[in-house]
Protein backbone atom coordinates (compact mmCIF):
# COMPACT_ATOMS: atom_id res chain seq x y z
CA UNK A 1 0.00 0.00 0.00
CA UNK A 2 1.60 3.29 -1.03
CA UNK A 3 2.14 5.91 1.61
CA UNK A 4 1.79 9.65 1.17
CA UNK A 5 4.68 10.21 3.53
CA UNK A 6 8.11 9.76 1.97
CA UNK A 7 10.09 6.90 3.51
CA UNK A 8 7.20 5.72 5.64
CA UNK A 9 6.08 2.16 5.04
CA UNK A 10 3.29 0.22 6.73
CA UNK A 11 4.40 -2.03 9.54
CA UNK A 12 5.86 -5.25 8.14
CA UNK A 13 5.98 -8.43 10.20
CA UNK A 14 9.39 -9.95 10.70
CA UNK A 15 9.80 -13.65 11.26
CA UNK A 16 12.78 -14.88 13.16
CA UNK A 17 13.76 -18.39 14.09
CA UNK A 18 14.36 -18.95 17.76
CA UNK A 19 12.89 -17.24 20.75
CA UNK A 20 16.09 -15.31 21.45
CA UNK A 21 15.74 -12.65 18.79
CA UNK A 22 16.92 -9.25 20.02
CA UNK A 23 13.47 -7.64 19.95
CA UNK A 24 11.48 -10.54 21.37
CA UNK A 25 13.12 -10.96 24.77
CA UNK A 26 10.79 -8.56 26.55
CA UNK A 27 7.63 -9.26 24.54
CA UNK A 28 7.60 -13.04 24.20
CA UNK A 29 7.14 -15.55 27.01
CA UNK A 30 10.04 -17.76 27.96
CA UNK A 31 10.42 -20.56 25.40
CA UNK A 32 9.78 -24.16 26.36
CA UNK A 33 13.20 -25.89 26.09
CA UNK A 34 11.42 -29.14 25.17
CA UNK A 35 9.90 -27.62 22.05
CA UNK A 36 12.23 -26.96 19.14
CA UNK A 37 12.49 -25.23 16.79
CA UNK A 38 10.43 -22.27 17.94
CA UNK A 39 9.44 -19.47 15.64
CA UNK A 40 8.41 -16.07 16.83
CA UNK A 41 6.50 -13.75 14.55
CA UNK A 42 7.28 -10.16 15.48
CA UNK A 43 5.60 -7.09 14.10
CA UNK A 44 7.36 -3.78 14.58
CA UNK A 45 5.61 -0.48 15.05
CA UNK A 46 6.84 2.44 13.00
CA UNK A 47 5.76 6.06 12.93
CA UNK A 48 2.91 5.29 10.48
CA UNK A 49 1.30 2.67 12.73
CA UNK A 50 1.10 3.16 16.45
CA UNK A 51 -0.64 0.30 18.23
CA UNK A 52 0.28 -2.82 20.15
CA UNK A 53 1.26 -5.71 17.91
CA UNK A 54 0.94 -9.37 18.92
CA UNK A 55 3.73 -11.91 19.09
CA UNK A 56 2.99 -15.40 17.78
CA UNK A 57 4.96 -18.44 18.90
CA UNK A 58 4.59 -21.53 16.72
CA UNK A 59 4.24 -24.30 19.29
CA UNK A 60 4.38 -28.05 18.81
CA UNK A 61 1.44 -29.71 20.57
CA UNK A 62 0.37 -33.31 20.99
CA UNK A 63 -2.47 -33.12 23.47
CA UNK A 64 -3.84 -34.56 25.62
CA UNK A 65 -7.57 -34.67 24.96
CA UNK A 66 -10.35 -36.92 26.18
CA UNK A 67 -11.60 -39.69 23.85
CA UNK A 68 -15.11 -38.22 23.97
CA UNK A 69 -13.92 -34.64 23.31
CA UNK A 70 -16.14 -33.18 20.55
CA UNK A 71 -13.03 -31.51 19.08
CA UNK A 72 -10.94 -34.71 19.12
CA UNK A 73 -10.65 -35.02 15.34
CA UNK A 74 -9.48 -31.42 14.98
CA UNK A 75 -7.08 -31.78 17.91
CA UNK A 76 -5.62 -34.95 16.38
CA UNK A 77 -5.06 -32.99 13.16
CA UNK A 78 -3.38 -30.16 15.11
CA UNK A 79 -1.12 -32.70 16.83
CA UNK A 80 -0.22 -34.30 13.50
CA UNK A 81 0.66 -31.04 11.77
CA UNK A 82 2.41 -29.71 14.88
CA UNK A 83 5.24 -32.11 14.11
CA UNK A 84 6.10 -30.15 10.98
CA UNK A 85 8.07 -26.93 10.64
CA UNK A 86 6.03 -24.65 8.35
CA UNK A 87 8.92 -22.21 8.14
CA UNK A 88 10.83 -24.57 5.88
CA UNK A 89 8.12 -24.21 3.23
CA UNK A 90 7.57 -20.50 3.83
CA UNK A 91 11.29 -19.73 3.65
CA UNK A 92 11.66 -21.64 0.38
CA UNK A 93 8.63 -19.93 -1.11
CA UNK A 94 9.90 -16.57 0.14
CA UNK A 95 13.24 -17.08 -1.64
CA UNK A 96 11.55 -18.26 -4.83
CA UNK A 97 9.00 -15.48 -5.21
CA UNK A 98 10.71 -12.67 -3.29
CA UNK A 99 7.95 -12.12 -0.75
CA UNK A 100 8.86 -11.77 2.95
CA UNK A 101 8.25 -14.83 5.10
CA UNK A 102 6.13 -12.77 7.49
CA UNK A 103 3.86 -11.66 4.65
CA UNK A 104 3.44 -15.27 3.54
CA UNK A 105 2.68 -16.39 7.11
CA UNK A 106 0.08 -13.63 7.42
CA UNK A 107 -1.46 -14.66 4.08
CA UNK A 108 -1.65 -18.35 5.02
CA UNK A 109 -3.16 -17.66 8.44
CA UNK A 110 -5.64 -15.09 7.14
CA UNK A 111 -6.70 -17.24 4.21
CA UNK A 112 -7.20 -20.32 6.39
CA UNK A 113 -8.95 -18.38 9.14
CA UNK A 114 -11.40 -16.73 6.74
CA UNK A 115 -12.19 -19.73 4.53
CA UNK A 116 -15.46 -20.49 6.31
CA UNK A 117 -16.73 -16.93 6.13
CA UNK A 118 -15.58 -16.71 2.52
CA UNK A 119 -17.60 -19.79 1.65
CA UNK A 120 -20.61 -18.33 3.45
CA UNK A 121 -20.28 -15.13 1.44
CA UNK A 122 -20.01 -17.09 -1.80
CA UNK A 123 -23.10 -19.18 -1.08
CA UNK A 124 -25.19 -16.54 0.63
CA UNK A 125 -27.57 -16.91 3.56
CA UNK A 126 -30.50 -18.27 1.52
CA UNK A 127 -28.48 -21.13 0.06
CA UNK A 128 -26.92 -21.94 3.43
CA UNK A 129 -30.33 -22.08 5.11
CA UNK A 130 -31.68 -24.31 2.33
CA UNK A 131 -28.74 -26.71 2.56
CA UNK A 132 -29.01 -26.83 6.36
CA UNK A 133 -32.76 -27.46 6.17
CA UNK A 134 -32.19 -30.71 4.23
CA UNK A 135 -29.97 -31.99 7.03
CA UNK A 136 -32.12 -30.61 9.87
CA UNK A 137 -35.23 -32.27 8.46
CA UNK A 138 -33.47 -35.61 8.10
CA UNK A 139 -31.98 -35.46 11.59
CA UNK A 140 -35.35 -34.54 13.10
CA UNK A 141 -36.94 -37.57 11.42
CA UNK A 142 -34.04 -39.78 12.52
CA UNK A 143 -34.55 -42.43 9.84
CA UNK A 144 -32.31 -43.80 7.14
CA UNK A 145 -35.00 -42.96 4.58
CA UNK A 146 -34.99 -39.29 5.67
CA UNK A 147 -31.20 -39.18 5.54
CA UNK A 148 -31.24 -40.68 2.03
CA UNK A 149 -33.82 -38.08 0.99
CA UNK A 150 -31.58 -35.34 2.43
CA UNK A 151 -28.62 -36.73 0.48
CA UNK A 152 -30.73 -36.70 -2.69
CA UNK A 153 -31.81 -33.08 -2.03
CA UNK A 154 -28.22 -32.00 -1.32
CA UNK A 155 -27.03 -33.75 -4.48
CA UNK A 156 -29.64 -31.94 -6.57
CA UNK A 157 -28.88 -28.57 -4.99
CA UNK A 158 -25.13 -28.95 -5.53
CA UNK A 159 -25.75 -30.10 -9.10
CA UNK A 160 -27.71 -26.89 -9.65
CA UNK A 161 -24.88 -24.81 -8.10
CA UNK A 162 -22.30 -26.52 -10.33
CA UNK A 163 -24.25 -26.03 -13.54
CA UNK A 164 -22.58 -22.76 -14.61
CA UNK A 165 -19.16 -24.23 -13.78
CA UNK A 166 -19.71 -27.57 -15.51
CA UNK A 167 -21.60 -26.10 -18.46
CA UNK A 168 -20.57 -22.45 -18.89
CA UNK A 169 -22.58 -22.06 -22.12
CA UNK A 170 -25.82 -22.70 -20.24
CA UNK A 171 -26.25 -19.04 -19.32
C-alpha positions, -999 to 999 in steps of 0.1 A, spaced: 0 0 0 16 33 -10 21 59 16 18 96 12 47 102 35 81 98 20 101 69 35 72 57 56 61 22 50 33 2 67 44 -20 95 59 -53 81 60 -84 102 94 -99 107 98 -136 113 128 -149 132 138 -184 141 144 -190 178 129 -172 207 161 -153 214 157 -127 188 169 -93 200 135 -76 199 115 -105 214 131 -110 248 108 -86 266 76 -93 245 76 -130 242 71 -155 270 100 -178 280 104 -206 254 98 -242 264 132 -259 261 114 -291 252 99 -276 220 122 -270 191 125 -252 168 104 -223 179 94 -195 156 84 -161 168 65 -138 146 73 -102 155 56 -71 141 74 -38 146 56 -5 150 68 24 130 58 61 129 29 53 105 13 27 127 11 32 165 -6 3 182 3 -28 201 13 -57 179 9 -94 189 37 -119 191 30 -154 178 50 -184 189 46 -215 167 42 -243 193 44 -280 188 14 -297 206 4 -333 210 -25 -331 235 -38 -346 256 -76 -347 250 -104 -369 262 -116 -397 239 -151 -382 240 -139 -346 233 -161 -332 205 -130 -315 191 -109 -347 191 -107 -350 153 -95 -314 150 -71 -318 179 -56 -349 164 -51 -330 132 -34 -302 151 -11 -327 168 -2 -343 135 7 -310 118 24 -297 149 52 -321 141 61 -302 110 81 -269 106 60 -247 83 89 -222 81 108 -246 59 81 -242 32 76 -205 38 113 -197 37 117 -216 4 86 -199 -11 99 -166 1 132 -171 -16 116 -183 -48 90 -155 -52 107 -127 -33 79 -121 -7 89 -118 29 83 -148 51 61 -128 75 39 -117 46 34 -153 35 27 -164 71 1 -136 74 -15 -147 41 -16 -184 50 -32 -177 84 -56 -151 71 -67 -172 42 -72 -203 64 -89 -184 91 -114 -167 67 -122 -197 45 -155 -205 63 -167 -169 61 -156 -167 25 -176 -198 17 -206 -183 35 -203 -151 14 -200 -171 -18 -231 -192 -11 -252 -165 6 -276 -169 36 -305 -183 15 -285 -211 1 -269 -219 34 -303 -221 51 -317 -243 23 -287 -267 26 -290 -268 64 -328 -275 62 -322 -307 42 -300 -320 70 -321 -306 99 -352 -323 85 -335 -356 81 -320 -355 116 -353 -345 131 -369 -376 114 -340 -398 125 -345 -424 98 -323 -438 71 -350 -430 46 -350 -393 57 -312 -392 55 -312 -407 20 -338 -381 10 -316 -353 24 -286 -367 5 -307 -367 -27 -318 -331 -20 -282 -320 -13 -270 -338 -45 -296 -319 -66 -289 -286 -50 -251 -290 -55 -257 -301 -91 -277 -269 -96 -249 -248 -81 -223 -265 -103 -242 -260 -135 -226 -228 -146 -192 -242 -138 -197 -276 -155 -216 -261 -185 -206 -224 -189 -226 -221 -221 -258 -227 -202 -262 -190 -193 
